[in-house]
Amino acid sequence: MAEGGSPQRGRGVLPWNLKLPRGVPLSDHKLQVIPLGGLGEFGMNILALRCGDDILVVDAGMMFPGAELLGVDIVVPDISYLVEHRHLIRALILTHGHEDHIGAAPFLLAQLDIPVYGTELTLALVEKRLEDRKLPREPRLCAVKAKETVKAGCFSVEFIHVTHSIVSAVALAITTPAGVVIHTGDFKIDPTPSDNELFDLHTLADYGKRGVLLLLSDSTNAECPGFTPSERGVRGPLEEVFSRAEHSLLLSCFTSSTHRIQQILDLAYHYNRKVALVGRSMTTNAEIAHGLGFLRIPDGLLVRPPDLKLLPRPARTLLIAGSQGEPMSALSRVSVNQHRNVSVEAGDTVVLSSRVIPGNEKGIFRMIDHLCRRGAEVVYGSTTPGVHVSGHASQEELKLMLNLVRPRHFVPIHGEYRQLARHAALAEHMRQSGLERTIVLESGDVLEIDARGARQAGRVIVGRVCIDSGSVDEIVEDVVMHDRRNLSEDGIVLTVIAINRHTGELESQPEIVTRGFVAPDDGAEMVARARQIVVKTLEGSTDEEMTDYGVMKAKISADLKRFIARRTSRRPLILPVILEV
Amino acid sequence: MAEGGSPQRGRGVLPWNLKLPRGVPLSDHKLQVIPLGGLGEFGMNILALRCGDDILVVDAGMMFPGAELLGVDIVVPDISYLVEHRHLIRALILTHGHEDHIGAAPFLLAQLDIPVYGTELTLALVEKRLEDRKLPREPRLCAVKAKETVKAGCFSVEFIHVTHSIVSAVALAITTPAGVVIHTGDFKIDPTPSDNELFDLHTLADYGKRGVLLLLSDSTNAECPGFTPSERGVRGPLEEVFSRAEHSLLLSCFTSSTHRIQQILDLAYHYNRKVALVGRSMTTNAEIAHGLGFLRIPDGLLVRPPDLKLLPRPARTLLIAGSQGEPMSALSRVSVNQHRNVSVEAGDTVVLSSRVIPGNEKGIFRMIDHLCRRGAEVVYGSTTPGVHVSGHASQEELKLMLNLVRPRHFVPIHGEYRQLARHAALAEHMRQSGLERTIVLESGDVLEIDARGARQAGRVIVGRVCIDSGSVDEIVEDVVMHDRRNLSEDGIVLTVIAINRHTGELESQPEIVTRGFVAPDDGAEMVARARQIVVKTLEGSTDEEMTDYGVMKAKISADLKRFIARRTSRRPLILPVILEV
C-alpha cells in the first residue's frame, strides 16, 4: 500500500494475481528432491521426489565403469534409500530407453514391487532386459503416451514429447501438492527430427505460463556453446561417404539411435546396397523399434550376415554394434579379424557415427588402428566431425528451456560437476525474472522446497554397486543381477599373467590369487584348474588378440567366470592383470 | 632417345641432370631404417639408421603408460637391438627436449657409451634427468647449433631449426653414403613464433633441390585438416581471461612449453600481477630455459609460492604444473586442497592451456570437477578452444614439407597407426613427381633402401620396458632406472583395499599379495608391516582424497614402494586395487 499504489480493484485485477509470485505452492506442503545418481557423475540417472508419504522415482539408469574399476562390467546405483522407504514408493517413471536411464530397472524391480510407467518403446527395452531373469513377481509395466497423465500417490505426471537421439523420449510435468516440477529427461530441441515428431514446446509453454515451482534440466552439453545441430545434419556427411564408398561399408552407431539407423537404412536403399545387422544389441534394438513402427525397413533391404559374402562388395552395408570399442563387441572382433561372419578388407570404409564416451578413447583408437592396419578407411569424429551429432541440448537450447518453463527454482541434472556448475552459471547469468534460486546438487544431497523457499537439507545414502557380468555381450543383452549380494561375499579372483614381450609367449604359469572366495582346503585343485583355463584361453588366441590386452582381459574374465560359476555357483570379481616381462 | 627427343647437348644441358632421378644414391650403399619406438604407438620415439658398420640413433623417448599398465609409471623402449650392436653405434642425436624424445636417454646412456648431440636447451634438459644418477661413465654431451654439422661414422648430420611448442627444436639432414635422409623431428610451420626464430625453410629447400633419398616426417596431427594456428594465436584468448579475472589466476601448461610460459609471463606483467611458479617440473624447466636466455623474466615479476598470500588476490598469478591431471601433480593437489602453499578459492580462475593427451581424460575431468566444487571458473579446451594451440603440423603443413623436401621415398613417423596411415594417404593423393614409394612402418620393421629402391626387410626386437617410480613428481624430476633388471625378478605386490561405499571406511584389513618377491619364510612379518603402511596411508588421507581413487592408488603405491625399497632394496611392481563393498 506504499509507493507502488494499491491494486486497482475497480479495474477487475484479481489481487492474488498481483501478490503471489508465479509457481508459489498452494499450501505449505514440503517437497523433497533426492537425486540418487547422475548428479556429479556420468550415467546412473535416478531421482526421487517425496511429498508427505508419497515417493516417486524418475529413471533407474546404470553406468559403465572406468578402467579404475578393473574387471567390473556395469555399475548400478545403491538404492538403500528406496529399499528403506519401500512402502512409500508409488511408481517408477522412465523418461526414455537409454541404458543410463533404464539399465538399473531390473535391479530395482528385484527389490521393489512398484508399477513402471514409460512410453511403449521404453518399456519394450526394459522388458528385453527382464527376459531370462526371475523376478520375485510379475513386473507391472504400464505404457503411457505423450500428453497422457499418470496418477501416483499425491503426484500426477504428464508425459511431454521431447526430441533426443532415441525416439519416444519424454519430459515430465509432475504436479505435486507443493507445485509443479518439470523434469526434462534427456533432450535436444530438434526442429527437424527424422521422424517429424516435434518437441512439444506448447505443453511446456502452458506449464510455464501457469507457474512452475522447480525445473530439473539435462546438463550433459552445458559446456557446448550454440545450438546442437539437427539429427538431419548427419545426412549430408553420411551421403558423401555412401557416394564415394567403392567397397563394403560398415557403419556403427549407438544401437538405440533409431533416427541414425533409419537414416543409414534410407541411404543404403538409395544407393542400391543391402544391409546386414551385426551384433546382438544392434539386432535386438532394431527388432524392437521395427516391431513398434519406429523403423521403416523396405522389403528385401536386409540380409543375414552370413549371406553378405554372396553379394558383390559394393552392395554390402553393415550396421554393426561396438562404436565404443568395447573389447568383445562385433566391431572390435571384426577389427582383429575374429568375427564369425564378417571381415574387413583393404578398400572398405568404416564409419563411427557416434561420440567417444570419455574413458573409452584408448579402446576406440586401438580399434581404429586395427581397422587401418587391415587397409580400411575409417571415418570418425576426428576426421569428419559431421558424421555424428549429439542428442543433448547445447547452451542456447538450455536457455530456451529456462525461458519457456520460467521456474521459481532450478536444479541442473544429468552431468558431472563441471557441467552442472556450468549450467547453473548459465542460468544465473540470464537473470531471468522469477528465478529465485539455482542450486547445484550432487547425488545424495536432499533439497527441500516449500512456501518459504528452497534449501539443502542433509544427505541420504548413495553409492555404486558393481556388477561383473563377464562379457560385454552379456551386459547389453542379459544383465545378470547380484540381488545386492555383497561383492565381498563372493570374493575376488586375481589372475596375473606374465607375457614375454619379445615372443608374446607365456613367461610362467598364470598366478591365481583368490580372496574371500573358496576355503583354502578345497582351493588348491580349483586354483590349478583355473590356471589351466587361463592357459587354454591364451593358447586359443591369435597373435593379434594377444597384442590387445583389452581383448585378452575380457576373454580371460569371461572364461574364468564361466568356469567358476559352473563349479561354485559364485560370481567373484575377476581381475586379470597382464604383465609384460 | 625416342619420342621425347634427345637432349640438346649444344644448349649446355648437363646429361646427368637429365638422366638421374633426384636423390639417387651415388653408390650401391644400402641404408637400413629401423624404428625402435614411436611408429604405431604414441610416444617413446627412437629410430636407428644403419649404413655398413655405422649406426646412428635419433632420439630416445619415453611413454606414459595407460591405465592398463596399472602401477607402472613410465615406459621406455626395449633397446636390445642397440645393445647387441653397441660397437657400431656412433652417436645419439636428439631433435628436441620433450619427454617422448629424450626421456629414455639416461636409460640408453647407462648401457651405451656414445656421444650425444643436441641443442643447448635439449642437452640441459637431458643433464637434469641425469642428475642424482650414477652412470658407469661421464656422459659425453655435445651442444650443436642450428646450421652446424656433426660427423658420426659415415653419417654427417646438419641441424635445421624448426618451430615447435618447445624452443630450440631441430630437424635433421642426415647425409649417408646412400643419399640424404631428412628427419623432421616434431614440427609445425609457425610463421610468427613467439621468439621470432623462424622455421629454416631455406635449408630444407636447398636439400630438396639437391635431392633427398628419404623423408621421415611427424604424423601426430596428420588427421587435422588445414594449418595449425600460430603459437601467437593463444595470446588473444589468454588476454581475455586476464582482462576479466577478478581474483587469483592459475594457469597450467606443459612445463616445457617455453613459448606459452613466455606469453603468460608477459600478460601477467602487463596486467600488474605477480607470478609464482608452482610444481617442481615447472620451476626446473623455467630455470633451465631462463638460464639459457630463452625466457625473458622482468625483474620483480616472480614471487615464491609461500609469499603469494601476502599479495591481494587480483595480483596473484600461478604458473602451475599438472595440466594432465596426474594424481600427485601440483594442480591435482590444489584441486583437492592438499597443497602446502596454494589453495583455490571461490571466484578464482583456472586455465588449462594444454591439450588432453588421450588416456588422461578421466583424470583431467575429475580434477576440473574438484576445482569447480571449490567455486573456481575453469577455462579449458571444451569451453574455450583458443586457450591452446598444437605444436604439430596439420595436413597443409605436411604437404608443404613434402613439396619442399621432394623425397624419393617417404616414411611417416611419430604416430599411432591411423595417423601414419592418414599421413601416407595424404602423400599418395598428392601424386608428387619423384615420390617413388610411401611406406608405412611400425616399430621393429626394418626398411632397406639402395639404388634399386626401398623394401621391407624383416624385423628386429622391439618392446616396452616398464618402470615404476612411485610418484609422478619423481617421474618428472628423477627417473629412477631399473638398468633393465627384469621386472619379474623383483616381483609384484598386490594390495587389495575394500572400502565401505557408505562410510568411506576400510571394510577389512588390506590384503597384501606378493608374487616372486620375498621368500615365504620371512614374508609373513613383512606382509603384516606392509598392511600397516597401507592402513596408515588411508588414515592419513582426507575425505576428498578418499573419493579420488587415482590419488589414493598413487599415495598407497608411493608409500608401499618406499617401505619395501628400504626394507629389501627391491622395487617390485605395486598394484593397488580399491574395491567398494
Chai-1 contact restraints between the chains, C-beta under 6 A:
chainA,res_idxA,chainB,res_idxB,connection_type,confidence,min_distance_angstrom,max_distance_angstrom,comment,restraint_id
A,G66,B,K362,contact,1.0,0.0,6.0,A-B,restraint_1
A,A67,B,A67,contact,1.0,0.0,6.0,A-B,restraint_2
A,E68,B,Y549,contact,1.0,0.0,6.0,A-B,restraint_3
A,E223,B,S382,contact,1.0,0.0,6.0,A-B,restraint_4
A,E223,B,T383,contact,1.0,0.0,6.0,A-B,restraint_5
A,P358,B,E361,contact,1.0,0.0,6.0,A-B,restraint_6
A,G359,B,K362,contact,1.0,0.0,6.0,A-B,restraint_7
A,E361,B,P358,contact,1.0,0.0,6.0,A-B,restraint_8
A,E361,B,E361,contact,1.0,0.0,6.0,A-B,restraint_9
A,K362,B,G66,contact,1.0,0.0,6.0,A-B,restraint_10
A,K362,B,G359,contact,1.0,0.0,6.0,A-B,restraint_11
A,I368,B,R418,contact,1.0,0.0,6.0,A-B,restraint_12
A,D369,B,E416,contact,1.0,0.0,6.0,A-B,restraint_13
A,D369,B,Y417,contact,1.0,0.0,6.0,A-B,restraint_14
A,D369,B,R418,contact,1.0,0.0,6.0,A-B,restraint_15
A,C372,B,Y417,contact,1.0,0.0,6.0,A-B,restraint_16
A,C372,B,R418,contact,1.0,0.0,6.0,A-B,restraint_17
A,C372,B,A421,contact,1.0,0.0,6.0,A-B,restraint_18
A,R373,B,Y417,contact,1.0,0.0,6.0,A-B,restraint_19
A,S382,B,E223,contact,1.0,0.0,6.0,A-B,restraint_20
A,T383,B,E223,contact,1.0,0.0,6.0,A-B,restraint_21
A,E416,B,D369,contact,1.0,0.0,6.0,A-B,restraint_22
A,Y417,B,D369,contact,1.0,0.0,6.0,A-B,restraint_23
A,Y417,B,C372,contact,1.0,0.0,6.0,A-B,restraint_24
A,Y417,B,R373,contact,1.0,0.0,6.0,A-B,restraint_25
A,R418,B,I368,contact,1.0,0.0,6.0,A-B,restraint_26
A,R418,B,D369,contact,1.0,0.0,6.0,A-B,restraint_27
A,R418,B,C372,contact,1.0,0.0,6.0,A-B,restraint_28
A,A421,B,C372,contact,1.0,0.0,6.0,A-B,restraint_29
A,I461,B,H502,contact,1.0,0.0,6.0,A-B,restraint_30
A,G463,B,R501,contact,1.0,0.0,6.0,A-B,restraint_31
A,L487,B,V581,contact,1.0,0.0,6.0,A-B,restraint_32
A,S488,B,A498,contact,1.0,0.0,6.0,A-B,restraint_33
A,S488,B,V581,contact,1.0,0.0,6.0,A-B,restraint_34
A,A498,B,S488,contact,1.0,0.0,6.0,A-B,restraint_35
A,R501,B,G463,contact,1.0,0.0,6.0,A-B,restraint_36
A,H502,B,I461,contact,1.0,0.0,6.0,A-B,restraint_37
A,E511,B,R515,contact,1.0,0.0,6.0,A-B,restraint_38
A,V513,B,V513,contact,1.0,0.0,6.0,A-B,restraint_39
A,R515,B,E511,contact,1.0,0.0,6.0,A-B,restraint_40
A,Y549,B,E68,contact,1.0,0.0,6.0,A-B,restraint_41
A,V581,B,L487,contact,1.0,0.0,6.0,A-B,restraint_42
A,V581,B,S488,contact,1.0,0.0,6.0,A-B,restraint_43
